[in-house]
Amino acid sequence: MRYLTIQEILFIHFRVIEQFGGAHCVLNLTGLESAIARPQATMAGDDLYPSGKSRRTTAINSAIFGVPRILPAPKPRACSRVSLRV
């Protein structure tokens, strides 16, 4: 399985913000990196999220409700739009 890089996600963010409006900023880059890494997590060599569906769900959950605020708090719907697009 191929995972998106942080550069690819930031590019998607830029495109979504250009299309729908909002601020071009990342408030917590470390949190964004954590959200990207979460679906790739393993324990004792086994994937914590073995199916594609569980990985997608985890990534969306991390991006919308987790630490990585890609946009300022006044635009939470924009965070959701970017998360669902990724």
C-alpha beads as a LAMMPS data file, in Angstrom:
LAMMPS data file: protein, C-alpha beads

86 atoms
85 bonds

1 atom types
1 bond types

-500.0 500.0 xlo xhi
-500.0 500.0 ylo yhi
-500.0 500.0 zlo zhi

Masses

1 110.0

Atoms # bond

1 1 1 0.000 0.000 0.000
2 1 1 1.244 3.476 -0.856
3 1 1 0.766 6.247 1.686
4 1 1 0.605 9.946 0.897
5 1 1 3.614 12.015 1.908
6 1 1 3.303 15.199 3.930
7 1 1 4.192 17.187 0.783
8 1 1 1.333 15.567 -1.134
9 1 1 -1.137 16.271 1.673
10 1 1 -0.031 19.901 1.904
11 1 1 -0.473 20.197 -1.880
12 1 1 -4.023 18.800 -1.590
13 1 1 -4.635 21.257 1.258
14 1 1 -3.448 24.129 -0.917
15 1 1 -5.720 23.093 -3.802
16 1 1 -8.798 22.658 -1.573
17 1 1 -8.235 26.040 0.087
18 1 1 -7.818 27.661 -3.323
19 1 1 -11.104 26.139 -4.469
20 1 1 -13.242 26.626 -1.338
21 1 1 -11.490 29.394 0.597
22 1 1 -9.757 29.511 3.940
23 1 1 -6.273 30.151 5.271
24 1 1 -3.068 28.629 3.905
25 1 1 -1.364 27.598 7.121
26 1 1 -0.436 24.637 9.286
27 1 1 -0.755 25.277 13.004
28 1 1 0.789 21.997 14.130
29 1 1 3.102 20.278 11.667
30 1 1 4.098 17.603 14.209
31 1 1 0.441 16.753 14.760
32 1 1 -0.076 16.479 11.012
33 1 1 2.903 14.119 10.772
34 1 1 1.393 12.012 13.580
35 1 1 -1.956 11.857 11.794
36 1 1 -0.197 10.683 8.636
37 1 1 1.761 8.018 10.531
38 1 1 -1.188 6.644 12.558
39 1 1 -2.648 4.394 9.800
40 1 1 0.849 2.931 9.288
41 1 1 1.211 1.860 12.942
42 1 1 2.290 -1.674 13.779
43 1 1 2.675 -3.728 16.949
44 1 1 4.955 -6.769 17.071
45 1 1 5.178 -6.630 13.271
46 1 1 1.402 -6.732 12.750
47 1 1 -0.555 -3.813 11.317
48 1 1 -2.847 -2.144 13.851
49 1 1 -5.145 -1.213 10.974
50 1 1 -4.966 -4.199 8.599
51 1 1 -7.705 -3.311 6.118
52 1 1 -7.793 -0.407 3.714
53 1 1 -11.107 0.699 5.202
54 1 1 -9.718 0.828 8.756
55 1 1 -6.669 2.780 7.533
56 1 1 -8.838 5.328 5.713
57 1 1 -11.144 5.680 8.708
58 1 1 -8.183 6.174 11.035
59 1 1 -6.603 8.774 8.760
60 1 1 -9.839 10.748 8.443
61 1 1 -10.455 10.536 12.191
62 1 1 -6.924 11.752 12.959
63 1 1 -7.147 14.626 10.501
64 1 1 -10.577 15.861 11.598
65 1 1 -10.575 15.209 15.339
66 1 1 -6.903 14.740 16.148
67 1 1 -4.137 17.151 16.977
68 1 1 -3.178 18.439 13.519
69 1 1 -4.983 21.701 12.990
70 1 1 -4.233 22.436 9.367
71 1 1 -6.382 25.564 9.511
72 1 1 -7.191 28.026 12.283
73 1 1 -10.076 27.210 14.623
74 1 1 -12.528 29.644 12.951
75 1 1 -12.555 27.377 9.868
76 1 1 -13.188 23.844 11.237
77 1 1 -15.333 22.942 8.221
78 1 1 -12.344 23.646 5.993
79 1 1 -10.340 21.097 8.032
80 1 1 -13.051 18.558 7.336
81 1 1 -13.071 19.334 3.616
82 1 1 -9.311 18.849 3.371
83 1 1 -9.427 15.657 5.473
84 1 1 -12.135 14.096 3.353
85 1 1 -10.324 15.057 0.166
86 1 1 -7.124 13.313 1.310

Bonds

1 1 1 2
2 1 2 3
3 1 3 4
4 1 4 5
5 1 5 6
6 1 6 7
7 1 7 8
8 1 8 9
9 1 9 10
10 1 10 11
11 1 11 12
12 1 12 13
13 1 13 14
14 1 14 15
15 1 15 16
16 1 16 17
17 1 17 18
18 1 18 19
19 1 19 20
20 1 20 21
21 1 21 22
22 1 22 23
23 1 23 24
24 1 24 25
25 1 25 26
26 1 26 27
27 1 27 28
28 1 28 29
29 1 29 30
30 1 30 31
31 1 31 32
32 1 32 33
33 1 33 34
34 1 34 35
35 1 35 36
36 1 36 37
37 1 37 38
38 1 38 39
39 1 39 40
40 1 40 41
41 1 41 42
42 1 42 43
43 1 43 44
44 1 44 45
45 1 45 46
46 1 46 47
47 1 47 48
48 1 48 49
49 1 49 50
50 1 50 51
51 1 51 52
52 1 52 53
53 1 53 54
54 1 54 55
55 1 55 56
56 1 56 57
57 1 57 58
58 1 58 59
59 1 59 60
60 1 60 61
61 1 61 62
62 1 62 63
63 1 63 64
64 1 64 65
65 1 65 66
66 1 66 67
67 1 67 68
68 1 68 69
69 1 69 70
70 1 70 71
71 1 71 72
72 1 72 73
73 1 73 74
74 1 74 75
75 1 75 76
76 1 76 77
77 1 77 78
78 1 78 79
79 1 79 80
80 1 80 81
81 1 81 82
82 1 82 83
83 1 83 84
84 1 84 85
85 1 85 86
